[in-house]
Amino acid sequence: MLYSGVPLLGAQDLVKAYGDRELFAGASLTIEPGERVGLVGINGSGKSTLARLLVGLGEPDAGQITRERGMTLGYLAQEPEMDGGATALEVALSGLKAWTDAMVRHQAASAGLEAGTGDVDALVAEQSRAAHAIERLGGWEMRYQAESILGHLGIPAADQVVGTMSGGERRRVAMARLLVARPDLAVLDEPTNHLDVTTVEWLEQHLIERFTGSLLVITHDRYLLDRVVTRIVELDHGALYSFDGGWEAYLTAKAERAAQAERVEANRGNFLRRELAWLRRQPKARTGKQKARIDRANQAIDTDAPAREQVAAIAVGATRSGKTILETQSLSVDVGGMRLVRDLTLVMRKGDRIGIVGPNGAGKTSLVRALLGQLEPAAGTVTRGKNTRIAYLDQGRAGLDPDKSVLENVADNDRHITLGDQTMEARTYLQRFLFSVSDQARAVGTLSGGERARVALARSLRDSANLIVLDEPTNDLDVTTLAALEAALLDSGGSALVITHDRWFLDRVATSILAFEGDGRVVHVEGDYRDYVRWRERDRAEAATRTAAAAAPDPGEAKPAAPAQQRDPATARLTYAERLELAGLMEQIDAAEAEVSRLEAELASPAFAALDYQEQATFLAQLADARSRAEALVERWGELEARSELP
């Protein structure tokens, strides 16, 4: 990690254009050691292009980019490149070239000693040099840490070949490669795209607690911006504007800046009106003072008004609906012989907006397909209301023809689009989604990911509906478009089913959450995402209490206890069993920490270096288990100790 007192990276007066489309016009940016910067802006403004220039993948048309000498730089692209024949673990460790080389040398020397071939003294010396290099470059646990990071990112099979993976899986492997390498500056382009909520929450915690380098994050995830970054930089009309703090602070500061710009423009307008009125009253002969006043008026006339931010004007064309929109009775969904949804009963009424959350691969999209009639249920029934009209945005954005224009993809051969009782020209409709007349003529295949997402959204919402079904609508959309979509769903008064990992979106829109909890269990929780998190914490605490009670010693012939009333485990007084547990915890903690110390001493000993890879992996797993047990015991002691002081 560099702490030289100078910026890690600086960009001064950058200019970049593609044809007649200018992305930057004098943009400047500085990133200091330890800074965590969020980069925001509308789709197509040039955020990804700026990121590529900053990491050296391309050159600006003008301006200068400087990087601190000796700094290490990591870059997560939206479509990362890697060796398709390598395993996930090999890719994750590829960012540690010096460490990997030292491991190869150590294993070769160890193999030579074990086989009894070669110069023994030379092999011992090489093994020792390699062992010291491994310790200096991160230690013997790096391989285990890489496997752990891959697992947390949803890649449990570290030996899987990346060439067999989906695009989303390859992005997660690339993310693991960057996190394992721990560069001085990490540039992440949409890191949360295609991650489930649990993985995004883990990534946030890792960046906050474990990653010590500087960050530049391009993301639409407003929770992440609010929790992780220390400064937000907005790319707007070719210039960069900096705001200290997270997302909420950025919104406040931006609102103040917009209000100030409006006041300045209003004052300029008032000045112009007064001066023009004065000029019309004056005779043709001018004094020196009059000429100076005329010059001031001309200067004000020549000054451009501040550019207004473009905001999508999304609307949902509502249509009449019945009392019931959608119902399921004991619904079960199977895919590939695996039960993804088990016995789900759900009644969806007018105005319900249900957010669907769960791990990737849990069955969220399969459930939606069953609800839409695209997938036959394994058991149970799905009933759609007689007047239910559905608009569906699928995750894969199917139906877009990359060779056709934006206008052709959205309007087909129709010149007009009808939303509810309003009919408009197709071009006007697309302008609501921030596509100018010239943009509408562009082939969809030439658009950025965010622009294609807006095309797909415009296509799915072009017909009137009373049930909007959106599968990962927030992927690739900029924050202003997300806010417009949120407002459209809230204003429509209709119903919605939304699969998303965007917690901010769910907190604004959802009236309830449908959560995949594993083994086909799908629960329906009233409220927004924060309400679901509170429910989840209570549910897991109660499950842990039940598990502990089941593992407690049999009290013999004691009478069965009366059913316990429901209580909040975090605020309830200790039970008798918990008081006994607390009394014995310190002794267990001492023993657990002693075991960790013993294993760590073995890890640092020369004997560990002589073990083969499999033996090292087994030992490191044992050490991780010991550390986890010690941490769990300390956490449990803290919880019980806090509750022991309750009145």
C-alpha positions, 0 to 999 in steps of 0.5 A: 500500500502506498502512502507517499503523500501524493495522489494515487491517480490524477486526470487533468482536462480530459477530452474524449469524443467519438465522431461528433459525440463528445463525452468529456470536455475538460474533465478532471479527477484526483484520487487520494490514498484511502479514498473511496469514490463513487462515479455516477451519471446517466447511461451513455455519459461515458462512465465506463470509457472514463474508467478504461482511460484511467486504468490505461486501456485507451488514450484521451484525445487531450489532457493528461492522466498520471499514476503514482509510481509503483502503485498496483491497479485492479480493474473489474470490467463489465465484460472481463477477460480471462483464460477460458481454460483456467480454473476459477481458483487459478484465475483468482490467484493470477493477480498474485503473480509473485506469490504464485511463482514462489508457491511453484518454486516451493512445491518443486523444491519440496517434490525434489526433496521428497523424491531424493533427486538433485542437490539436497543442499540447493533444494533446501536453500531454494525451499527456504527462499521460496518459503520466505517469499511466500510469507512476505507476499501474504502467507500460506493462507492465500490459496484458502483465502481465494477459495473463501472469497470465491465461495462468498461470491457464489463460486463454490467449485473452485476447480470449475473451468471458467470457460464453462461458466456463464457471463455472470459467473465469470464476472464473479471470478474476476471480482475474486481475482481483484479482491485477492490481489488487494491493489492500491487502487481498484476500479470497479465497473458495475460490481453488483450487477447479477449478484444476489442480495446476500452476495452484495451485502457480503461484498459491501462488508468486505470492502468496508472491513477488509479492503484497504486500498482506494476505490473508484466504483461505477454503480447504480446500487444506492445502498452501496454508495451510501455505505461504502464510498466517501465521495461521489463524483458525477459525470454530467455533460462532459464535466466531473462534479465532486460531492463529499459523502455517500448517496444521501449527502450527494442528493442533498448537495446536488439539490442545493447546487441545482437550486443555486443554479436556478437562482443565478439563472433567475437573477440573470433573467431579471437583469436582462429584462431590466436592461432591455427595457432600459435600452429601448427607452434610451436615445441613440446617442450613448455616453461612456457609462451607457456603453458600459451598461450595454456591454454588461447586458450583451455579456449576460445575453451571451452567457449560456443558461445552465444545462438541465439534467435529463430525467426519464419520464417513465409512465405505466399505462394503467388498465382496469383490473379486478379485485384479484390480480394473481393467486397461487394455492399450494404452488410447487415448482420443479426444474431439472428434478429439483424442487425450487418452490414448495407449497406457496400460497399467495394472494395478490391484490390491486396495488400490491408491489411484491419484491422477490429476493433470494440467492442466484439459482434459487428459482426466482425467475422460474417462479415468475415463469410459473406465475405467467403460465410459461412453466407448468407447476409441479403441484398446486395452481396459479390463477390470474384475474380475469382482467389481469393484463401483464407487461413483462421485462425478462432478465435476458432482455429477449426480443431486442434485435441488435441489427434494428434501430431503437425505434424499430425495436420498440415501435415495430411498425406502429407510428403511435403508442397508446398508454391508458387514455393517452396516444402519442407518436412513437418518437415522442414516447422514446424521448421520454426514455431519453432517446433523442431523434438521432439516438432512435436511429442507432442500431441497438447493437451499438448501444451501451448496456444501460442504453439497451436496458432502457430500450428493453424497458421502453418496449415492455411498458409500451402496452397498457397493463395492470400487472408489471413483472420485472426481472432484474430491471435495475441491472445497467440502469442509471440512478436517475432512470431507476428513480423515474421507474420507481416513481412510475410504479408508485404513481400508477396505482397498479400491481407489480412483481419485481425480482431485484437485488437493489435494496434501495429500489425495494425500500421505495417500491415494495409493499411486501417481500417474497424471499427464497430461504432455501430448500424450496421455502418461500416466505411472504413478509409484509413491508419493504426490504428493511422490514424483511431484514428485521424479520430475517434476523428474528427468524434466524435468532429463533432458529438458533435458540431452538437448535440450542434448546434441542441440544441441551441436556435432557432434564429427566422426568421434568414436566413439559414446559408450557408453550413459550410466548413469542419474544424478541431474542435480542431484548429478552431477559436470560432464561435459566438455560442461558444463564448456565450457558453464560457461566461456562462460556469464558472457559470455552472461549479460553480453550478455543483461543488457545487452540487457535494460538496453537494452530497459528504457531504451527502455521509459522513453523518450518514444519508447515512449509514441508507439508504437501499442498493437500496437507496444507489445505487440510490444516488451513481448513482446520485453522479456519474452523477454529477461528470461526468457533472462537469468534462465534463463542465471543459473539455469543458471550457478548450477546448473553452478557448484554442481556444479563444486565436487562432489568 
